[in-house]
Amino acid sequence: MIPVTRFNGSTFILNADLIETLEATPDTVITLVTGKKYVVRESVEEIIERILDFRKKAGGGKILISRIDKETEE
């Protein structure tokens, strides 16, 4: 579980296990495996750091995070 902030300033806790994708469009859009999307103030990098911190604290071991750069997509 990680805290994230909506653009109206309210904070909520998100289940990091349900995150399917993170996008910077330029706002950060979090898409869950359910299809639900959230636009948050934190950067993609901040979200990744929070997920890694959560996993370390929860004893989740290693996780794989892949990142596709816009330049390599073209």
Biopython code that builds the backbone (N, CA, C, O; Angstrom):
import numpy as np
from Bio.PDB.StructureBuilder import StructureBuilder

atoms = [
    (1, "MET", "N", (0.840, -1.166, 0.000)),
    (1, "MET", "CA", (0.000, 0.000, 0.000)),
    (1, "MET", "C", (0.895, 1.243, 0.000)),
    (1, "MET", "O", (1.851, 1.340, 0.769)),
    (2, "ILE", "N", (0.560, 2.190, -0.884)),
    (2, "ILE", "CA", (1.360, 3.413, -0.973)),
    (2, "ILE", "C", (0.439, 4.634, -0.959)),
    (2, "ILE", "O", (-0.664, 4.593, -1.504)),
    (3, "PRO", "N", (0.903, 5.729, -0.327)),
    (3, "PRO", "CA", (0.108, 6.960, -0.361)),
    (3, "PRO", "C", (0.343, 7.711, -1.663)),
    (3, "PRO", "O", (1.472, 7.788, -2.146)),
    (4, "VAL", "N", (-0.723, 8.264, -2.230)),
    (4, "VAL", "CA", (-0.635, 9.110, -3.425)),
    (4, "VAL", "C", (-1.572, 10.295, -3.237)),
    (4, "VAL", "O", (-2.478, 10.252, -2.404)),
    (5, "THR", "N", (-1.349, 11.363, -4.021)),
    (5, "THR", "CA", (-2.086, 12.602, -3.861)),
    (5, "THR", "C", (-2.811, 12.979, -5.139)),
    (5, "THR", "O", (-2.202, 13.072, -6.206)),
    (6, "ARG", "N", (-4.113, 13.196, -5.027)),
    (6, "ARG", "CA", (-4.896, 13.698, -6.161)),
    (6, "ARG", "C", (-4.532, 15.164, -6.390)),
    (6, "ARG", "O", (-3.913, 15.789, -5.529)),
    (7, "PHE", "N", (-4.908, 15.714, -7.536)),
    (7, "PHE", "CA", (-4.602, 17.110, -7.823)),
    (7, "PHE", "C", (-5.392, 18.083, -6.958)),
    (7, "PHE", "O", (-5.018, 19.252, -6.856)),
    (8, "ASN", "N", (-6.478, 17.628, -6.331)),
    (8, "ASN", "CA", (-7.219, 18.509, -5.420)),
    (8, "ASN", "C", (-6.589, 18.546, -4.033)),
    (8, "ASN", "O", (-7.090, 19.226, -3.137)),
    (9, "GLY", "N", (-5.475, 17.803, -3.852)),
    (9, "GLY", "CA", (-4.748, 17.808, -2.592)),
    (9, "GLY", "C", (-5.094, 16.681, -1.641)),
    (9, "GLY", "O", (-4.406, 16.491, -0.638)),
    (10, "SER", "N", (-6.146, 15.927, -1.933)),
    (10, "SER", "CA", (-6.503, 14.820, -1.042)),
    (10, "SER", "C", (-5.557, 13.641, -1.258)),
    (10, "SER", "O", (-5.126, 13.359, -2.377)),
    (11, "THR", "N", (-5.254, 12.969, -0.166)),
    (11, "THR", "CA", (-4.353, 11.818, -0.196)),
    (11, "THR", "C", (-5.161, 10.547, 0.006)),
    (11, "THR", "O", (-6.111, 10.522, 0.788)),
    (12, "PHE", "N", (-4.779, 9.500, -0.700)),
    (12, "PHE", "CA", (-5.402, 8.199, -0.484)),
    (12, "PHE", "C", (-4.338, 7.122, -0.578)),
    (12, "PHE", "O", (-3.239, 7.364, -1.079)),
    (13, "ILE", "N", (-4.663, 5.946, -0.099)),
    (13, "ILE", "CA", (-3.737, 4.822, -0.083)),
    (13, "ILE", "C", (-4.123, 3.873, -1.214)),
    (13, "ILE", "O", (-5.280, 3.471, -1.335)),
    (14, "LEU", "N", (-3.149, 3.527, -2.030)),
    (14, "LEU", "CA", (-3.375, 2.693, -3.205)),
    (14, "LEU", "C", (-2.688, 1.347, -3.021)),
    (14, "LEU", "O", (-1.553, 1.279, -2.549)),
    (15, "ASN", "N", (-3.372, 0.292, -3.392)),
    (15, "ASN", "CA", (-2.800, -1.048, -3.334)),
    (15, "ASN", "C", (-1.799, -1.190, -4.483)),
    (15, "ASN", "O", (-2.197, -1.314, -5.641)),
    (16, "ALA", "N", (-0.525, -1.172, -4.169)),
    (16, "ALA", "CA", (0.535, -1.215, -5.184)),
    (16, "ALA", "C", (0.518, -2.511, -5.991)),
    (16, "ALA", "O", (1.021, -2.543, -7.114)),
    (17, "ASP", "N", (-0.046, -3.564, -5.440)),
    (17, "ASP", "CA", (-0.118, -4.842, -6.148)),
    (17, "ASP", "C", (-1.083, -4.800, -7.328)),
    (17, "ASP", "O", (-1.034, -5.670, -8.197)),
    (18, "LEU", "N", (-1.955, -3.801, -7.368)),
    (18, "LEU", "CA", (-2.941, -3.698, -8.440)),
    (18, "LEU", "C", (-2.501, -2.794, -9.593)),
    (18, "LEU", "O", (-3.223, -2.654, -10.581)),
    (19, "ILE", "N", (-1.319, -2.180, -9.472)),
    (19, "ILE", "CA", (-0.849, -1.271, -10.515)),
    (19, "ILE", "C", (-0.402, -2.070, -11.729)),
    (19, "ILE", "O", (0.437, -2.966, -11.635)),
    (20, "GLU", "N", (-0.986, -1.723, -12.874)),
    (20, "GLU", "CA", (-0.587, -2.348, -14.140)),
    (20, "GLU", "C", (0.406, -1.466, -14.885)),
    (20, "GLU", "O", (1.439, -1.946, -15.351)),
    (21, "THR", "N", (0.092, -0.159, -15.001)),
    (21, "THR", "CA", (1.004, 0.750, -15.701)),
    (21, "THR", "C", (1.083, 2.097, -14.999)),
    (21, "THR", "O", (0.159, 2.517, -14.302)),
    (22, "LEU", "N", (2.217, 2.762, -15.205)),
    (22, "LEU", "CA", (2.436, 4.144, -14.787)),
    (22, "LEU", "C", (2.827, 4.919, -16.030)),
    (22, "LEU", "O", (3.691, 4.486, -16.793)),
    (23, "GLU", "N", (2.188, 6.074, -16.238)),
    (23, "GLU", "CA", (2.507, 6.887, -17.406)),
    (23, "GLU", "C", (2.701, 8.337, -16.993)),
    (23, "GLU", "O", (2.015, 8.830, -16.098)),
    (24, "ALA", "N", (3.638, 9.019, -17.646)),
    (24, "ALA", "CA", (3.818, 10.461, -17.484)),
    (24, "ALA", "C", (3.310, 11.098, -18.762)),
    (24, "ALA", "O", (3.931, 10.948, -19.815)),
    (25, "THR", "N", (2.181, 11.814, -18.691)),
    (25, "THR", "CA", (1.509, 12.262, -19.920)),
    (25, "THR", "C", (1.248, 13.754, -20.062)),
    (25, "THR", "O", (0.369, 14.006, -20.885)),
    (26, "PRO", "N", (1.777, 14.766, -19.483)),
    (26, "PRO", "CA", (2.855, 14.799, -18.500)),
    (26, "PRO", "C", (2.413, 14.506, -17.074)),
    (26, "PRO", "O", (3.254, 14.203, -16.228)),
    (27, "ASP", "N", (1.102, 14.589, -16.778)),
    (27, "ASP", "CA", (0.667, 14.200, -15.435)),
    (27, "ASP", "C", (0.857, 12.697, -15.269)),
    (27, "ASP", "O", (0.841, 11.947, -16.245)),
    (28, "THR", "N", (1.035, 12.275, -14.044)),
    (28, "THR", "CA", (1.217, 10.850, -13.789)),
    (28, "THR", "C", (-0.141, 10.156, -13.752)),
    (28, "THR", "O", (-1.019, 10.522, -12.971)),
    (29, "VAL", "N", (-0.295, 9.157, -14.602)),
    (29, "VAL", "CA", (-1.527, 8.375, -14.666)),
    (29, "VAL", "C", (-1.207, 6.954, -14.218)),
    (29, "VAL", "O", (-0.344, 6.288, -14.789)),
    (30, "ILE", "N", (-1.909, 6.505, -13.196)),
    (30, "ILE", "CA", (-1.759, 5.143, -12.694)),
    (30, "ILE", "C", (-2.955, 4.345, -13.194)),
    (30, "ILE", "O", (-4.104, 4.718, -12.956)),
    (31, "THR", "N", (-2.680, 3.249, -13.884)),
    (31, "THR", "CA", (-3.751, 2.363, -14.340)),
    (31, "THR", "C", (-3.657, 1.064, -13.565)),
    (31, "THR", "O", (-2.595, 0.446, -13.485)),
    (32, "LEU", "N", (-4.778, 0.658, -12.996)),
    (32, "LEU", "CA", (-4.831, -0.585, -12.236)),
    (32, "LEU", "C", (-5.231, -1.743, -13.139)),
    (32, "LEU", "O", (-5.728, -1.533, -14.246)),
    (33, "VAL", "N", (-5.017, -2.944, -12.672)),
    (33, "VAL", "CA", (-5.386, -4.134, -13.446)),
    (33, "VAL", "C", (-6.890, -4.202, -13.679)),
    (33, "VAL", "O", (-7.347, -4.922, -14.567)),
    (34, "THR", "N", (-7.650, -3.470, -12.902)),
    (34, "THR", "CA", (-9.109, -3.421, -13.049)),
    (34, "THR", "C", (-9.540, -2.467, -14.159)),
    (34, "THR", "O", (-10.707, -2.449, -14.552)),
    (35, "GLY", "N", (-8.589, -1.669, -14.666)),
    (35, "GLY", "CA", (-8.900, -0.667, -15.674)),
    (35, "GLY", "C", (-9.115, 0.723, -15.092)),
    (35, "GLY", "O", (-9.139, 1.704, -15.837)),
    (36, "LYS", "N", (-9.271, 0.826, -13.775)),
    (36, "LYS", "CA", (-9.451, 2.115, -13.102)),
    (36, "LYS", "C", (-8.175, 2.930, -13.240)),
    (36, "LYS", "O", (-7.070, 2.406, -13.101)),
    (37, "LYS", "N", (-8.346, 4.248, -13.523)),
    (37, "LYS", "CA", (-7.198, 5.139, -13.689)),
    (37, "LYS", "C", (-7.235, 6.240, -12.638)),
    (37, "LYS", "O", (-8.300, 6.728, -12.259)),
    (38, "TYR", "N", (-6.046, 6.620, -12.175)),
    (38, "TYR", "CA", (-5.895, 7.719, -11.233)),
    (38, "TYR", "C", (-4.849, 8.676, -11.777)),
    (38, "TYR", "O", (-3.799, 8.247, -12.256)),
    (39, "VAL", "N", (-5.133, 9.977, -11.705)),
    (39, "VAL", "CA", (-4.153, 11.002, -12.055)),
    (39, "VAL", "C", (-3.678, 11.589, -10.734)),
    (39, "VAL", "O", (-4.480, 12.061, -9.929)),
    (40, "VAL", "N", (-2.362, 11.555, -10.519)),
    (40, "VAL", "CA", (-1.807, 11.961, -9.231)),
    (40, "VAL", "C", (-0.694, 12.987, -9.396)),
    (40, "VAL", "O", (-0.134, 13.148, -10.480)),
    (41, "ARG", "N", (-0.384, 13.680, -8.301)),
    (41, "ARG", "CA", (0.653, 14.713, -8.302)),
    (41, "ARG", "C", (2.071, 14.149, -8.362)),
    (41, "ARG", "O", (2.964, 14.774, -8.935)),
    (42, "GLU", "N", (2.280, 12.981, -7.779)),
    (42, "GLU", "CA", (3.624, 12.410, -7.709)),
    (42, "GLU", "C", (4.124, 12.040, -9.108)),
    (42, "GLU", "O", (3.339, 11.707, -9.995)),
    (43, "SER", "N", (5.436, 12.106, -9.282)),
    (43, "SER", "CA", (6.037, 11.696, -10.555)),
    (43, "SER", "C", (6.087, 10.170, -10.628)),
    (43, "SER", "O", (5.933, 9.479, -9.620)),
    (44, "VAL", "N", (6.304, 9.662, -11.839)),
    (44, "VAL", "CA", (6.450, 8.216, -12.026)),
    (44, "VAL", "C", (7.591, 7.701, -11.151)),
    (44, "VAL", "O", (7.478, 6.643, -10.532)),
    (45, "GLU", "N", (8.682, 8.450, -11.104)),
    (45, "GLU", "CA", (9.842, 8.034, -10.301)),
    (45, "GLU", "C", (9.496, 7.954, -8.819)),
    (45, "GLU", "O", (9.926, 7.030, -8.128)),
    (46, "GLU", "N", (8.717, 8.923, -8.325)),
    (46, "GLU", "CA", (8.308, 8.899, -6.921)),
    (46, "GLU", "C", (7.427, 7.687, -6.623)),
    (46, "GLU", "O", (7.572, 7.048, -5.581)),
    (47, "ILE", "N", (6.526, 7.379, -7.531)),
    (47, "ILE", "CA", (5.649, 6.216, -7.347)),
    (47, "ILE", "C", (6.471, 4.935, -7.311)),
    (47, "ILE", "O", (6.240, 4.066, -6.471)),
    (48, "ILE", "N", (7.430, 4.821, -8.226)),
    (48, "ILE", "CA", (8.298, 3.638, -8.245)),
    (48, "ILE", "C", (9.059, 3.511, -6.931)),
    (48, "ILE", "O", (9.154, 2.416, -6.376)),
    (49, "GLU", "N", (9.603, 4.621, -6.425)),
    (49, "GLU", "CA", (10.330, 4.591, -5.151)),
    (49, "GLU", "C", (9.417, 4.146, -4.010)),
    (49, "GLU", "O", (9.831, 3.373, -3.147)),
    (50, "ARG", "N", (8.196, 4.625, -4.005)),
    (50, "ARG", "CA", (7.250, 4.230, -2.955)),
    (50, "ARG", "C", (6.916, 2.739, -3.043)),
    (50, "ARG", "O", (6.794, 2.058, -2.024)),
    (51, "ILE", "N", (6.772, 2.248, -4.264)),
    (51, "ILE", "CA", (6.496, 0.815, -4.439)),
    (51, "ILE", "C", (7.676, -0.006, -3.928)),
    (51, "ILE", "O", (7.492, -0.989, -3.210)),
    (52, "LEU", "N", (8.891, 0.403, -4.304)),
    (52, "LEU", "CA", (10.089, -0.326, -3.852)),
    (52, "LEU", "C", (10.217, -0.288, -2.332)),
    (52, "LEU", "O", (10.528, -1.305, -1.712)),
    (53, "ASP", "N", (9.979, 0.881, -1.727)),
    (53, "ASP", "CA", (10.040, 0.995, -0.267)),
    (53, "ASP", "C", (9.000, 0.094, 0.391)),
    (53, "ASP", "O", (9.288, -0.586, 1.376)),
    (54, "PHE", "N", (7.794, 0.095, -0.159)),
    (54, "PHE", "CA", (6.727, -0.759, 0.372)),
    (54, "PHE", "C", (7.132, -2.231, 0.304)),
    (54, "PHE", "O", (6.958, -2.975, 1.268)),
    (55, "ARG", "N", (7.672, -2.640, -0.840)),
    (55, "ARG", "CA", (8.068, -4.045, -1.020)),
    (55, "ARG", "C", (9.183, -4.427, -0.045)),
    (55, "ARG", "O", (9.175, -5.524, 0.515)),
    (56, "LYS", "N", (10.142, -3.520, 0.155)),
    (56, "LYS", "CA", (11.231, -3.800, 1.099)),
    (56, "LYS", "C", (10.687, -3.981, 2.510)),
    (56, "LYS", "O", (11.071, -4.911, 3.220)),
    (57, "LYS", "N", (9.784, -3.078, 2.911)),
    (57, "LYS", "CA", (9.212, -3.149, 4.247)),
    (57, "LYS", "C", (8.339, -4.388, 4.422)),
    (57, "LYS", "O", (8.276, -4.963, 5.509)),
    (58, "ALA", "N", (7.670, -4.792, 3.355)),
    (58, "ALA", "CA", (6.773, -5.944, 3.418)),
    (58, "ALA", "C", (7.522, -7.261, 3.229)),
    (58, "ALA", "O", (6.935, -8.335, 3.360)),
    (59, "GLY", "N", (8.822, -7.178, 2.920)),
    (59, "GLY", "CA", (9.613, -8.385, 2.718)),
    (59, "GLY", "C", (9.281, -9.099, 1.434)),
    (59, "GLY", "O", (9.387, -10.322, 1.343)),
    (60, "GLY", "N", (8.873, -8.322, 0.428)),
    (60, "GLY", "CA", (8.446, -8.903, -0.844)),
    (60, "GLY", "C", (9.564, -9.374, -1.737)),
    (60, "GLY", "O", (9.301, -9.941, -2.798)),
    (61, "GLY", "N", (10.788, -9.160, -1.349)),
    (61, "GLY", "CA", (11.904, -9.602, -2.174)),
    (61, "GLY", "C", (12.056, -8.767, -3.427)),
    (61, "GLY", "O", (11.647, -7.606, -3.463)),
    (62, "LYS", "N", (12.639, -9.354, -4.449)),
    (62, "LYS", "CA", (12.911, -8.636, -5.687)),
    (62, "LYS", "C", (11.649, -8.520, -6.536)),
    (62, "LYS", "O", (10.819, -9.428, -6.584)),
    (63, "ILE", "N", (11.533, -7.367, -7.206)),
    (63, "ILE", "CA", (10.464, -7.195, -8.178)),
    (63, "ILE", "C", (11.080, -6.655, -9.459)),
    (63, "ILE", "O", (12.163, -6.070, -9.446)),
    (64, "LEU", "N", (10.395, -6.853, -10.534)),
    (64, "LEU", "CA", (10.880, -6.400, -11.830)),
    (64, "LEU", "C", (10.065, -5.197, -12.271)),
    (64, "LEU", "O", (8.838, -5.258, -12.345)),
    (65, "ILE", "N", (10.751, -4.111, -12.562)),
    (65, "ILE", "CA", (10.095, -2.926, -13.105)),
    (65, "ILE", "C", (10.746, -2.638, -14.439)),
    (65, "ILE", "O", (11.950, -2.394, -14.514)),
    (66, "SER", "N", (9.951, -2.665, -15.489)),
    (66, "SER", "CA", (10.494, -2.361, -16.808)),
    (66, "SER", "C", (10.076, -0.962, -17.196)),
    (66, "SER", "O", (8.991, -0.504, -16.838)),
    (67, "ARG", "N", (10.935, -0.290, -17.925)),
    (67, "ARG", "CA", (10.664, 1.071, -18.338)),
    (67, "ARG", "C", (10.954, 1.181, -19.815)),
    (67, "ARG", "O", (12.021, 0.785, -20.285)),
    (68, "ILE", "N", (10.002, 1.721, -20.537)),
    (68, "ILE", "CA", (10.169, 1.921, -21.974)),
    (68, "ILE", "C", (10.347, 3.408, -22.211)),
    (68, "ILE", "O", (9.471, 4.209, -21.883)),
    (69, "ASP", "N", (11.477, 3.769, -22.778)),
    (69, "ASP", "CA", (11.722, 5.162, -23.102)),
    (69, "ASP", "C", (11.009, 5.513, -24.393)),
    (69, "ASP", "O", (10.933, 4.698, -25.313)),
    (70, "LYS", "N", (10.488, 6.723, -24.457)),
    (70, "LYS", "CA", (9.775, 7.178, -25.652)),
    (70, "LYS", "C", (10.647, 7.053, -26.888)),
    (70, "LYS", "O", (10.139, 6.734, -27.964)),
    (71, "GLU", "N", (11.943, 7.295, -26.765)),
    (71, "GLU", "CA", (12.843, 7.255, -27.901)),
    (71, "GLU", "C", (12.933, 5.852, -28.509)),
    (71, "GLU", "O", (13.073, 5.715, -29.724)),
    (72, "THR", "N", (12.855, 4.811, -27.678)),
    (72, "THR", "CA", (12.984, 3.448, -28.188)),
    (72, "THR", "C", (11.692, 2.930, -28.797)),
    (72, "THR", "O", (11.696, 1.926, -29.509)),
    (73, "GLU", "N", (10.564, 3.625, -28.516)),
    (73, "GLU", "CA", (9.280, 3.199, -29.067)),
    (73, "GLU", "C", (9.162, 3.526, -30.547)),
    (73, "GLU", "O", (8.446, 2.845, -31.281)),
    (74, "GLU", "N", (9.863, 4.570, -30.990)),
    (74, "GLU", "CA", (9.718, 5.046, -32.365)),
    (74, "GLU", "C", (10.459, 4.205, -33.362)),
    (74, "GLU", "O", (10.424, 4.491, -34.559)),
]
sb = StructureBuilder()
sb.init_structure("model")
sb.init_model(0)
sb.init_chain("A")
sb.init_seg("    ")
for serial, (resi, resn, name, xyz) in enumerate(atoms, 1):
    if name == "N":
        sb.init_residue(resn, " ", resi, " ")
    sb.init_atom(name, np.array(xyz, "f"), 0.0, 1.0, " ", f" {name:<3s}", serial, name[0])
structure = sb.get_structure()
